Amino acid sequence: MNEGKIKNTITRSFELQDYRIEGAELSGFWADLLSKEELTVEVNYRPENKKTFSPEEIETLTRKLCKKCSNFESQLPKNIKCEVTFKDFGGKVYKTDQSNFELQSGR
């Protein structure tokens, strides 16, 4: 018997379509199991039908990504946390318990 041991099982599997955001195309998707306790998913987005996002679109995309992160976390066991790292913005990190997160696009 395994009395006294704690086992986490994630029964919710997120699919590629769960990462889609209206107004953006997925241009890259990688998942890397760094350890038995840490999974990193890297998703790259590009604008639909043009070369760059406008500052307003960046702000909207940022809000949608943060909301998506919070939604993912709400579907997982309470001790599993999700966060978003915005690589193109100096590695700024959004954690779901932040109430006043802002991302300056610098554009």
C-alpha positions as CSV (number, residue, x, y, z in Angstrom):
1,M,0.0,0.0,0.0
2,N,1.1,3.6,-0.6
3,E,-0.3,5.1,2.5
4,G,1.3,8.5,3.3
5,K,2.3,9.2,-0.3
6,I,0.8,12.0,-2.2
7,K,0.0,11.5,-5.9
8,N,-1.1,14.2,-8.3
9,T,-2.8,13.1,-11.4
10,I,-3.8,15.6,-14.0
11,T,-6.9,14.3,-15.6
12,R,-7.5,17.3,-17.9
13,S,-5.4,17.4,-21.0
14,F,-5.1,20.6,-22.9
15,E,-5.2,20.4,-26.6
16,L,-3.7,22.6,-29.3
17,Q,-7.1,24.2,-29.9
18,D,-7.2,25.3,-26.3
19,Y,-4.3,27.7,-27.0
20,R,-5.9,29.4,-30.0
21,I,-6.7,33.1,-29.7
22,E,-9.0,35.0,-32.0
23,G,-7.0,37.4,-34.2
24,A,-3.8,35.4,-34.0
25,E,-2.4,32.3,-35.6
26,L,-0.3,29.7,-33.9
27,S,3.1,29.8,-35.4
28,G,4.9,27.5,-33.0
29,F,4.0,25.1,-30.2
30,W,6.3,23.0,-28.0
31,A,5.8,21.1,-24.8
32,D,8.8,20.1,-22.6
33,L,8.5,18.1,-19.4
34,L,11.4,19.6,-17.5
35,S,11.0,17.4,-14.4
36,K,8.2,15.3,-13.0
37,E,6.9,18.5,-11.4
38,E,7.4,21.1,-14.2
39,L,5.9,21.2,-17.7
40,T,6.7,24.1,-20.0
41,V,4.6,24.8,-23.0
42,E,5.8,27.4,-25.5
43,V,3.3,28.9,-27.8
44,N,4.2,31.5,-30.5
45,Y,1.5,33.7,-32.1
46,R,1.6,35.8,-35.2
47,P,-1.0,38.2,-36.5
48,E,-3.5,36.9,-39.1
49,N,-3.0,38.3,-42.6
50,K,-0.3,40.9,-41.7
51,K,3.3,41.2,-40.5
52,T,3.0,42.7,-37.0
53,F,0.5,43.3,-34.2
54,S,-0.5,46.9,-33.4
55,P,0.0,48.1,-29.8
56,E,-3.7,47.8,-29.2
57,E,-3.7,44.2,-30.5
58,I,-0.7,43.4,-28.2
59,E,-2.6,44.7,-25.2
60,T,-5.7,42.6,-26.2
61,L,-3.6,39.5,-26.8
62,T,-1.9,40.0,-23.5
63,R,-5.2,40.1,-21.6
64,K,-6.5,37.1,-23.5
65,L,-3.3,35.1,-22.7
66,C,-3.6,36.0,-19.0
67,K,-7.2,35.0,-19.0
68,K,-6.4,31.7,-20.7
69,C,-3.7,31.0,-18.1
70,S,-6.2,31.6,-15.2
71,N,-8.7,29.4,-17.0
72,F,-6.2,26.6,-17.3
73,E,-5.2,26.8,-13.7
74,S,-8.9,26.7,-12.6
75,Q,-9.2,23.3,-14.2
76,L,-6.2,21.8,-12.5
77,P,-5.7,20.6,-8.9
78,K,-5.3,23.5,-6.5
79,N,-1.6,22.9,-5.8
80,I,-0.7,23.2,-9.5
81,K,0.0,26.7,-10.7
82,C,0.1,28.2,-14.1
83,E,2.0,31.3,-15.3
84,V,2.8,33.0,-18.6
85,T,6.3,34.3,-19.5
86,F,6.3,37.0,-22.2
87,K,9.7,36.3,-23.8
88,D,9.6,39.3,-26.2
89,F,9.0,41.7,-23.3
90,G,12.1,41.0,-21.2
91,G,10.7,37.7,-19.8
92,K,8.0,39.4,-17.8
93,V,5.9,36.8,-15.9
94,Y,2.1,36.8,-15.2
95,K,1.0,34.7,-12.3
96,T,-2.6,34.1,-11.7
97,D,-2.6,35.7,-8.2
98,Q,-1.5,39.1,-9.6
99,S,-4.2,41.7,-9.6
100,N,-2.5,44.5,-11.4
101,F,-0.4,42.9,-14.2
102,E,0.6,45.3,-17.0
103,L,2.8,44.6,-20.0
104,Q,4.4,47.6,-21.7
105,S,4.8,46.9,-25.4
106,G,7.3,49.7,-25.9
107,R,5.9,50.4,-29.3
